[in-house]
Amino acid sequence: MKNLIRKAVSYAKRNPEKTKRYARKAYNTVSKRGSSKGKTSSK
């Protein structure tokens, strides 16, 4: 879990414009984690 947050932070620092979209995607992944395992895909 902490790894995902750390990855999001580093990504945000690199691409501030795409951060909002990435954050939403990450949030959806975390929400779905409860029922099904989220797909871990970088990039």
Helices and strands as residue ranges (DSSP letters): H 2-14, H 19-32
